[in-house]
Amino acid sequence: MKPALSAAAALVLSATLAAQTAIKPPKNRYKPEDDVKLGREAAAEVRKQYPVIENGQINDFLSRIGRDLVAQAPPELNKPEFEYSFTAVNLKDINAFALPGGPMFVNRGMVDAAANEGQVAGVMAHELAHVLLRHGTANATKAQNAQFGALAGAIAGAVIGGRVGTAVSQGSQFGLGTLLLKYSREYEKQADILGAQLMARAGYDPNDLARMFETIEKQAKGGGPEWLSDHPNPGNRSQYIAQEARALQVAPNARNGRDFQEVKQAFAQQPAARSMGELAQRTANGTGGGGNTSSAGGGLASTGTPGQPVPPPSARTRTERGGSIFSVNVPSNWRTLSANSFIRYVPENGYGPMNGQNVLTHGIELGVARATSTDLAEAADAFIEGLIRSESTVRRSGEPRVVTFAGRRALATALVNRSPLGGEERLDVVTTRLADGNLFYALTVVPERDEAAYADTFEGILQSVRLNDRRGS
């Protein structure tokens, strides 16, 4: 009887394996050890900046799920070089991400939104699939002139800043953050299907992955979560996951959900979770221009003492470069302040501490921000709304205007804010699309009383901007 049972089991297993969808990794010119090096360096930066949760119960829970999923990875994909880790972070956004080579970070908000352990395992399986299929470096393989030395900074910038990390101050190649962390719909479908297969082998119902995606989609209608901006829906997601689930045999699983409820309670006992926006404001990466007269860019060096006289802009200019992304001519007596996703050009006493916070009173900021839409008007509007949310005293001053900026179509939006120097200040934001669909922006700041004196200077700076990516639309 035993040989007969073994043969029957083998037939069932053979039929199951034959029925499941075969996933072929994309072309990749990088070595697995390159993935590991990139992921290791970026993870170190994440752990420095993110509110990592140091709780044995929570970390054991995520590590147990992670190990069970990794154990079911196809041997041909599970490279021996990979260094897996599973870390919880105290952020309320519904998000999780895995870096090349294995480091995975799971937001508290993702666990809070899950209905059961299987839904958490589903998201983790999806992220693990991206690692196994090496989608990050596969994206970089498609890029022209993508140099390995620039990749780590681009990953770290994208993760830390909560948006596209071009690392302009470090001279990274344009768009690498996007290439490494923002996946195509094709890669998303691959991760969905392979993730479903990993779940079934580890004893989880793959349909829980589809249910979690439905929860994420519902949350997204309210303005989030960020996970979807990097993981676009390939379409019919629930349907094809359910179809794949029908072809899979779920392994026995003795878990009864008790651990999940206990872990939820452990999360609830942690300090209040921050949002990604709050985290970004606390880092030297800033918020992409948000809160331009408050604490944004708090890690930047000051240019003197705000409130003291600001010298007029010099008529002489010098050419500055933002990595390989842009070039610009700025007054020769203005200082350059670099962060990970933007650069500011500021006169003496135009940026620094005042009343317990760093303020920007005069100057211009050039940077890159994630586009929430392929439509320029919608993406620019979302960017402006982000500025307004991050600084409650900012308000619009008129409708956006279509202009030409750096030789391409752009939108100019006028804003008004309360100046830390008293009275009001004028902010003008110009946004245009880059080759990868994200936004390049220029933001000028000046007190209303100095607006006329700076008008020609700002106009000259904006006219001098040259973008070095492929021509955007």
N, C-alpha and C positions, 0 to 999 in steps of 0.2 A: 504493500500500500504506500509506503513512504516514497519509493521512486515514482509511483504514479502521481502522488500529490505534488512532488517537486516538479515533475514535467508539466502538470497543469498550471502550477504557479508560474513556471517559466513561460508558458504560452500566454498567460494573462499579461505578464510583464512585457513580453515581446510585442503583443498587440497594442499595449498602452504606449510603449515607446514609438511604435510605428505611427500611431495616431497623432501624437503631439507634433506641434509645428517645429520644424528645424530652423534654428537661428544661426546665421553665418556672420561672424564678426566682420566689420568693415575693414578696408585696407588701412594699414598703419605703418608708417615708416619709423616710428619710435620703438625702442626696446622696452620690455616690461620694467626693467630697472629705471628707465627714464620716468615712467609713471610713478614709481615708488618715490624717487627723488623729488619730483614735483609735489606729490601729495604730502610727503613728510615736511617739506619746507612751508607749504601753505597751511598745513594743520598746526604747525608751531605758532604761526601768526594768529590763526583763529583762536587758539587756546589763550593767547595773550589778551585778545580783545573781547572775546565772548564771555558772558557770565556762565562759565562751566559749573555744572552741579556736581559737588563732591558728596555723594550720598551712596553708600554701599548697596542698599536695596535697589535703588533706581539703576545704578550702573550694572549691577548683576543681572537685572531684568533685561536690559537692552543687550548686554553681552551674551546672555544665554540665547536670546532669539537670533542674534547675529551669528553666533557659532553654529547653531542648528542649520541656518540657511547656508552658510559657507560650506558646511559638511556635505550639502547636496549639490554643490556646484559641479558642473561637468569638468572632469580632470583636464581636458584640453583648454579650458578657459581659466581655470583656477591656477594661475602662475605661482610657482613656489616663492618667487621674489616678493609677492604681495604682503603688505603689513596691515592687517585688519585691526581696527579699533572702533568702538561704538560709544559715543560720548553724548550725554544729555546736556542741553544748554537751557538756561532759564529765560527763554524768549517766548512771548505769547503768540507770535505769528505762527500760522499753520505752515510749517516748513520743515524740510529735512534735506540734506545734501551729502553726497559722498564725493570725496576727492580722488583723483587718480591714484591707483596703488592701494587703496583700502580704507583710509580714515573716513568714518561716517559720523555725522552730527545730527542729532534729532532734537528738534525744538520741543519744549514743554507744551506749546500750543498744539502740536500734532498729536501728542498723547491725550491731551484734554479733549480734543475733538473726536477721538476714536471711541467706538462703542464697545470694542472688545480687543483682546490681544491679537486676534487674527488681522485686524485692520492695521495695527501698528506693524505687525510682521509683513503685511502686504507692502506698505510704503518702504520698509527696510529692504525687502526683496527687490523691489523696483530699483532702488538706489544701488544695491549690490550688483544688479544686472548691468548697470552703466559701468561699474568698475570692471566686471568680468569681460564685458565686450569692449572695454577700453575706448569708450565713446569720446572722452575728453581729448586724448591725443589723436584719435581718428579724425576729429574735427580739425585739429591743428595740422594734420597731414594734408588736408584739403587746401589749406591756406598757402599762398605764395609767400616766400621770404619769412616763414615762421621760424624764428631762431629759438633753440632750446633755452638759451640763457635768459630770454625775456619771458618765458612762460610762467615761471613760479611767481614772479611779481604780479603778473596779470591775474592769475588765479586768486592770490591773496587779496588783491584789490577788489576783485569782483565779489568775493565772499564777505570781506570785512566791511566794505562800503555799502553792501546791500544793493548794489547796482553794478553796471559794467565797470570793471576795474582796469582802465587803460594804463594806469600807473604812469601818467604823463611825465611826472617829475623824475621818473627813473629811466625814461627813454625807451619804454617797452614798445614793441611793434604794435601798431594800431589793431584793435579788434581781438586780441588774443584772449582777453577775459571772456568775451562773448563766445569765441570758438571753443573754449575749454569748458564752459559751464552752461551754456544755453544750447539745448539739444534740438535737433530737427524732429519733425513729426515721425519720420522714418525710424530714427533712433528711439523715440519714445515708445513706438509700437513694439520694437524689439525688446525694450526693457519691460514693457507690460507683459509680453508673452513669456519671456524667460523668467520674469519675476513670478508669474503664475505657476510655472513649472517648479521653481524652487520651493514655493509655498506648499504645493501638493506633496512633494517628496519629504518635506519637513513636517508634514501632518497638519497643515492649515488649509482651510477651504479657500481656493483662489477667488471665489466670489466675494470674499471680504475685501479684496483689493478693489474690485469694481465698486463696492459699497462705499469704501473710503474715498474714492475718486468722486463719487456722487456728493458726498459730504463736502469735499473741497470745492467742487463746482458751485454748490449752494452758497458757501461762504464767500466765494469770489464775486458773487453778484452784489455784495455789500462793499466792494472796493478792495478785496484781497482774495485769497492769500497770495503771498509772493511766490509760493512754490509754482503756481501755474505760469508765471512769466518766464521761468526757465524750463518748464516742462509743458510745452503746448499740447493741447488735446489733439490727437491724430484724427478724431472723429469716430463715432460708434464705439467708443472705448468699452463701455459696459457690455455691449453685445459681443465684441470679439473676445473679451476676457471670459465671458460666460461660455462662449463656444469652445474656447481652449480648455476651460474647466471640465467640460463634458468629456473631453478626450483624455483626462488625467485621472489617475487613481490616487486618492488622498491616503497617505500613510497613517497608521494608527497614531493617536496623540492622546496621552493621558491627562493633559492639562485641563483643569476645570474652571479656569478664569479667576481663581482666588488670588493668584499673584497679581493679576491685572488690577483688581480693585484695591489691593493693598498698595500697589505702586501709585495708583491715582491719589490715594490718601497721602503718600510720601511726597508727591509733587505739591499737593495742597499745603503742606507744611513748610514749603520753601518760601523765601522772601518773594514779594510781589514781582511777577515777571515783567520785563521791559518789552517794548516793541523794538523792531529793527530801527525805526526812526529815532527812538530815544537812544539806542545804542550808537548809531552813527553820529549823533550830536556829541557823544562823549568821547569820540575818537578823533585822532588827528586827521582823519579822512574827511571830516565835515559831513555836510548833507547836500552837496551838490548845489550850493547857493542858498539853501534854506536857512532862514534865520540869519540873514546876512548882517544884521546889526546886533546879533546876540552872541551865542557861544559857538556858532558853527566854525569849524576849523580851529578849535581851541588849542590844538597842538602846534599851531604855526607860531613862528617867532613874531614879536611885535615890531612895529616900525617907529616906535617913539611913544608919545603920550597923547592919546586922544583928548581933545579939548584945548591943546596947545595949538598955536598958529600952524597952519598947513601951507607950505610954500607953493607958489603957483607952478603949474606944470611947465617944464622946460620946453622950449621950442625945438630943441635938439632931440633926436630920437635914437634909439638903439634897437637892433633886431633881436628878438628873443624866440627861442624854439621850445615848443612843448613836446619833447621827445621827437618821435617821427610823425606826430599827428598834425601839428600846425606850426606856423610861424606868424609873428606879429611885430609891429613897430610900436614901441612905448616910449614915453618921455624918459630922457636919460637920467633924470633925478628921481625916478620911481624905483622902488625895490621889488624884487621878485620873491614871492612866498609860495612854495610848492607843497602840495598835498598829493594824495594818491590819485585822485580823479579830477583835480582842477588845479589851476595856477592863478594866483592873484598878482596884480601889479598895482602897487600902493605907494602914495607919497609919504613923506615923513609925517608922523603923527596921525596917519590915516587909519591905522589898525593897531589895537593893543588893548590892555585891560582898562576897564572903567566901571566903577560901581560893582565890582565883584564879577564881572564877566568880560569876555573879549568882544570888542565891537569893531565893525568896519564902517567908517564914516565917509571915506573918499576912495575911489579906485574902481577897478574892473576885474571880474573873475571870468576866466575861460575854462570850460570843462565839458565832460561827457556825462550824460545821464541815460538811464534805461528808458527806452520808448515803450509805452504801454499799448501803443496801437501802430499799425502801419500807415495810418492817416496822419499827416503832419499836424493838422489842426487839432485832432483829438489828442495826440501825444503831447503837443505843446500845452494844451489846456490842462491836461493831467499834471504836467510838470509845474505849471503856475499854481494849480490848486495845492500841490505839495508844499510850495513855498508859503502859501497863505496859511496852511494848517500848521506849519512849523513855527510861524511867527504871527501870532494872533492880531497884531496891529497892522499887518500888511493888507492893503485892499487894491482892487483894480482901479485904473483911471482911464476909462475909455475902452473901446473894442480893439482887438488885435489888428495890425496892419500888415499886408503882404509887402515884403521888401526883398531886395536882392542882397545876399550876404555871402561873401567868399565865392561869388560867382554862381550861386544857386538860390533857389526859392527859399524864403524864410518868412517867419512871422515875428513881428515886433510888438511887445506888450508893455504898456506903461503901468507902473505900480506906484503907490504912495505908501510911506511908512512913517512911523514916529521916529524922529532922529534922537539918538542919545545926547546930541549936543543942544537939544531944544528945538521946538518947531517940527517941521516935517522934512523928510528927505525924498528924493526922486530916485526910483529904480526903473531902469529900462532893461528888458530881457529880450534878446534875439535868439531864436531857436531855428535850427535847420537839421535836416536828416543827414546822417553819415551813410557810408556804403553798406554797413551791416544793418541799417534801419534804426539805429539808436540816434539820440539827439546830441548835437554839439550846441552849446549855448554860450552866450556872452551876456554878462550881467553887470551893468554900471550902477554905481551908488554915489550920490552926492547930496549934501544938504540943499534944500530948496533955495536958500539964499546964495549959494555958490553955483547954481545950475547954469546960469548964462556964461560964467567964466570957464566952465568945463565943457561946454557944448562942442566947441571946435575940436578940443582934444579927444573927446570920446568919439566924435565922428571920424577923425583921422585914424584912431586905433582900429575902429571897426572896419574901415575901408582897407586897412593894411592886412587884415587877417587872410591867410592862405591855408587851405586845408589840403593835406597831402594823401588822403585816402582816395580810392576810386570815386569817381564823380557820383555824388548822391542825387536823389531826385528832388 
